[in-house]
Amino acid sequence: MAIDYWKLVQDFEPGDCVQKFMPGRSALSPYVGRVTSVMRGIGFLDVQWPFGNERVSPEDVVKINPDLLLYLPPQLNSSYYPGLDAFPAKTASGEPLWRSTLPIGFHLKLARLFHRRASEVQAYDVLWHSYRQADDESIRDEVSKFYKVAHNLVTILLLEQARKKDAAYWAATDRKYRATRQELDSRQVDCPKCKQGPMRKATYKMEGGQRVRLLACPQCMHLVKQTDILGPGGEAVQW
Protein backbone atom coordinates (compact mmCIF):
# COMPACT_ATOMS: atom_id res chain seq x y z
CA MET A 1 0.00 0.00 0.00
CA ALA A 2 1.60 3.27 -1.14
CA ILE A 3 1.78 6.14 1.33
CA ASP A 4 0.94 9.64 0.07
CA TYR A 5 3.43 11.74 2.04
CA TRP A 6 2.27 14.94 0.34
CA LYS A 7 -1.24 14.32 1.70
CA LEU A 8 -0.01 13.36 5.17
CA VAL A 9 2.05 16.52 5.52
CA GLN A 10 -1.08 18.65 5.05
CA ASP A 11 -2.16 17.69 8.58
CA PHE A 12 0.77 19.55 10.18
CA GLU A 13 1.48 23.22 10.85
CA PRO A 14 4.54 24.97 12.34
CA GLY A 15 4.23 24.96 16.12
CA ASP A 16 2.50 21.57 16.37
CA CYS A 17 3.64 19.38 19.28
CA VAL A 18 4.68 15.93 18.07
CA GLN A 19 6.10 12.67 19.32
CA LYS A 20 8.31 10.22 17.44
CA PHE A 21 6.64 6.96 16.45
CA MET A 22 8.88 3.88 16.70
CA PRO A 23 7.14 1.11 14.69
CA GLY A 24 9.75 -1.57 15.35
CA ARG A 25 9.33 -1.31 19.12
CA SER A 26 5.66 -0.26 19.22
CA ALA A 27 6.42 2.88 21.19
CA LEU A 28 6.04 6.66 21.19
CA SER A 29 8.82 8.90 22.40
CA PRO A 30 8.36 10.02 26.05
CA TYR A 31 9.49 13.48 24.95
CA VAL A 32 8.13 15.91 22.40
CA GLY A 33 9.33 18.12 19.60
CA ARG A 34 7.85 21.13 17.90
CA VAL A 35 7.33 21.36 14.14
CA THR A 36 9.45 24.26 12.90
CA SER A 37 8.85 23.90 9.16
CA VAL A 38 6.39 22.12 6.87
CA MET A 39 7.81 21.38 3.40
CA ARG A 40 4.65 20.57 1.49
CA GLY A 41 6.50 20.40 -1.82
CA ILE A 42 8.63 17.41 -0.81
CA GLY A 43 6.36 15.95 1.89
CA PHE A 44 8.68 16.39 4.90
CA LEU A 45 8.76 18.20 8.24
CA ASP A 46 11.50 19.83 10.28
CA VAL A 47 11.10 19.02 13.98
CA GLN A 48 13.03 20.57 16.85
CA TRP A 49 13.57 17.93 19.54
CA PRO A 50 15.04 18.81 22.95
CA PHE A 51 18.44 17.62 21.67
CA GLY A 52 18.41 18.98 18.11
CA ASN A 53 16.59 19.47 14.83
CA GLU A 54 15.62 16.62 12.51
CA ARG A 55 13.97 16.34 9.10
CA VAL A 56 11.32 13.64 9.31
CA SER A 57 8.59 12.03 7.24
CA PRO A 58 5.07 12.87 8.48
CA GLU A 59 4.42 9.14 8.98
CA ASP A 60 7.15 9.05 11.65
CA VAL A 61 5.50 11.50 14.06
CA VAL A 62 2.09 12.02 15.67
CA LYS A 63 0.53 15.20 17.02
CA ILE A 64 -0.22 15.24 20.73
CA ASN A 65 -2.33 17.01 23.27
CA PRO A 66 -0.08 19.68 24.90
CA ASP A 67 -1.53 18.75 28.31
CA LEU A 68 0.56 15.58 28.10
CA LEU A 69 3.71 17.67 28.52
CA LEU A 70 3.26 17.84 32.28
CA TYR A 71 3.72 14.07 32.54
CA LEU A 72 6.92 13.83 30.52
CA PRO A 73 10.45 13.78 32.00
CA PRO A 74 11.75 17.10 33.34
CA GLN A 75 14.20 19.32 31.46
CA LEU A 76 13.18 18.04 28.04
CA ASN A 77 10.87 20.80 26.85
CA SER A 78 11.78 24.03 28.62
CA SER A 79 13.42 25.60 25.55
CA TYR A 80 10.17 25.32 23.60
CA TYR A 81 7.57 25.80 26.30
CA PRO A 82 8.64 28.67 28.62
CA GLY A 83 7.42 28.20 32.15
CA LEU A 84 6.83 24.48 31.86
CA ASP A 85 9.51 23.70 34.44
CA ALA A 86 7.47 25.60 37.03
CA PHE A 87 5.10 22.60 36.99
CA PRO A 88 6.71 19.45 38.41
CA ALA A 89 6.26 16.25 36.41
CA LYS A 90 3.52 14.27 38.07
CA THR A 91 1.04 11.45 37.73
CA ALA A 92 -2.73 11.70 37.85
CA SER A 93 -2.55 11.15 41.61
CA GLY A 94 -0.28 14.14 42.03
CA GLU A 95 2.70 12.02 43.14
CA PRO A 96 6.12 12.63 41.52
CA LEU A 97 6.60 10.50 38.42
CA TRP A 98 10.25 11.21 37.61
CA ARG A 99 13.20 11.29 39.98
CA SER A 100 14.59 14.77 40.59
CA THR A 101 17.75 13.50 42.30
CA LEU A 102 19.46 12.48 39.06
CA PRO A 103 21.99 14.90 37.50
CA ILE A 104 20.81 17.60 35.12
CA GLY A 105 21.08 16.30 31.58
CA PHE A 106 20.28 12.68 32.49
CA HIS A 107 16.85 12.62 30.84
CA LEU A 108 18.15 14.55 27.84
CA LYS A 109 20.82 11.92 27.21
CA LEU A 110 18.29 9.15 27.80
CA ALA A 111 15.96 10.73 25.23
CA ARG A 112 18.80 10.98 22.69
CA LEU A 113 19.67 7.31 23.19
CA PHE A 114 16.01 6.30 22.77
CA HIS A 115 15.76 8.41 19.61
CA ARG A 116 18.76 6.55 18.19
CA ARG A 117 16.89 3.28 18.83
CA ALA A 118 19.10 2.08 21.68
CA SER A 119 17.55 -0.81 23.60
CA GLU A 120 16.70 -0.42 27.28
CA VAL A 121 19.81 -2.43 28.24
CA GLN A 122 22.04 -0.37 25.95
CA ALA A 123 20.66 2.89 27.33
CA TYR A 124 21.20 1.77 30.92
CA ASP A 125 24.79 0.72 30.16
CA VAL A 126 25.67 4.08 28.59
CA LEU A 127 24.02 6.07 31.36
CA TRP A 128 25.59 3.99 34.13
CA HIS A 129 29.05 4.74 32.71
CA SER A 130 28.20 8.43 32.27
CA TYR A 131 26.64 8.94 35.73
CA ARG A 132 28.52 6.56 38.02
CA GLN A 133 28.21 9.04 40.85
CA ALA A 134 24.42 8.59 40.82
CA ASP A 135 22.59 5.81 42.62
CA ASP A 136 22.49 2.70 40.43
CA GLU A 137 18.94 1.83 41.46
CA SER A 138 17.74 5.30 40.47
CA ILE A 139 19.37 5.00 37.04
CA ARG A 140 17.93 1.54 36.42
CA ASP A 141 14.46 2.56 37.62
CA GLU A 142 14.35 5.73 35.53
CA VAL A 143 15.46 3.99 32.33
CA SER A 144 12.92 1.20 32.86
CA LYS A 145 10.15 3.71 33.54
CA PHE A 146 11.08 5.72 30.43
CA TYR A 147 10.74 2.69 28.15
CA LYS A 148 7.50 1.53 29.81
CA VAL A 149 5.97 4.97 29.34
CA ALA A 150 7.00 4.87 25.67
CA HIS A 151 5.20 1.57 25.20
CA ASN A 152 2.09 2.60 27.14
CA LEU A 153 1.73 5.81 25.13
CA VAL A 154 0.90 3.73 22.05
CA THR A 155 -2.09 2.19 23.82
CA ILE A 156 -3.22 5.64 24.95
CA LEU A 157 -2.96 6.94 21.38
CA LEU A 158 -4.93 4.02 19.96
CA LEU A 159 -7.76 4.55 22.45
CA GLU A 160 -7.70 8.29 21.79
CA GLN A 161 -8.09 7.61 18.07
CA ALA A 162 -10.97 5.28 18.82
CA ARG A 163 -12.67 8.02 20.83
CA LYS A 164 -12.50 10.39 17.84
CA LYS A 165 -14.20 7.94 15.46
CA ASP A 166 -17.80 8.88 14.71
CA ALA A 167 -20.78 6.55 15.13
CA ALA A 168 -20.83 5.69 11.41
CA TYR A 169 -17.46 4.01 11.81
CA TRP A 170 -18.72 1.59 14.42
CA ALA A 171 -21.91 0.83 12.54
CA ALA A 172 -20.46 0.54 9.04
CA THR A 173 -21.37 -2.69 7.26
CA ASP A 174 -18.48 -2.65 4.81
CA ARG A 175 -15.70 -2.91 7.40
CA LYS A 176 -15.71 -6.69 7.69
CA TYR A 177 -12.58 -8.83 7.50
CA ARG A 178 -12.13 -12.58 7.32
CA ALA A 179 -9.38 -14.23 9.33
CA THR A 180 -7.38 -17.14 7.95
CA ARG A 181 -7.63 -20.59 9.50
CA GLN A 182 -4.17 -20.10 11.05
CA GLU A 183 -5.21 -16.78 12.61
CA LEU A 184 -8.39 -18.36 13.91
CA ASP A 185 -6.50 -21.28 15.50
CA SER A 186 -3.87 -19.02 17.10
CA ARG A 187 -6.39 -16.30 18.02
CA GLN A 188 -3.92 -13.73 16.64
CA VAL A 189 -4.98 -11.58 13.69
CA ASP A 190 -2.46 -9.87 11.45
CA CYS A 191 -3.25 -6.25 10.62
CA PRO A 192 -5.37 -6.17 7.42
CA LYS A 193 -3.95 -2.77 6.51
CA CYS A 194 -0.15 -2.93 6.88
CA LYS A 195 0.30 -6.73 7.15
CA GLN A 196 3.15 -6.15 9.62
CA GLY A 197 2.13 -8.42 12.47
CA PRO A 198 -0.52 -9.31 15.03
CA MET A 199 -2.99 -6.79 16.38
CA ARG A 200 -3.50 -6.16 20.10
CA LYS A 201 -6.74 -6.23 22.05
CA ALA A 202 -8.04 -2.96 23.46
CA THR A 203 -11.31 -1.73 24.95
CA TYR A 204 -12.81 1.72 24.53
CA LYS A 205 -15.54 2.95 26.88
CA MET A 206 -18.01 5.15 25.02
CA GLU A 207 -20.37 7.72 26.51
CA GLY A 208 -23.14 6.04 28.43
CA GLY A 209 -20.88 3.25 29.63
CA GLN A 210 -21.01 1.19 26.43
CA ARG A 211 -17.77 -0.69 25.77
CA VAL A 212 -16.36 -1.32 22.31
CA ARG A 213 -13.80 -4.10 21.99
CA LEU A 214 -11.13 -3.31 19.45
CA LEU A 215 -8.15 -4.89 17.75
CA ALA A 216 -5.39 -2.32 17.36
CA CYS A 217 -2.27 -2.50 15.23
CA PRO A 218 0.80 -1.18 17.11
CA GLN A 219 2.61 -0.66 13.80
CA CYS A 220 0.24 1.52 11.73
CA MET A 221 -2.40 2.36 14.40
CA HIS A 222 -5.22 0.76 12.38
CA LEU A 223 -8.32 0.01 14.49
CA VAL A 224 -10.93 -2.69 13.87
CA LYS A 225 -13.88 -3.76 15.99
CA GLN A 226 -13.41 -7.32 17.18
CA THR A 227 -16.88 -8.18 15.88
CA ASP A 228 -15.80 -7.06 12.39
CA ILE A 229 -13.18 -9.83 12.19
CA LEU A 230 -15.03 -12.92 10.99
CA GLY A 231 -13.92 -16.51 10.58
CA PRO A 232 -12.77 -18.04 7.25
CA GLY A 233 -16.35 -18.93 6.39
CA GLY A 234 -17.81 -15.59 7.42
CA GLU A 235 -18.89 -16.84 10.82
CA ALA A 236 -18.79 -14.71 13.96
CA VAL A 237 -15.76 -15.30 16.18
CA GLN A 238 -15.09 -14.48 19.83
CA TRP A 239 -11.52 -13.13 19.86
Summary of the structure (lengths in Angstrom):
residues: 239
radius of gyration: 20.1
end to end distance: 26.4
largest distance: 62.9
contacts: 649
relative contact order: 0.11
helix: 36%
strand: 22%
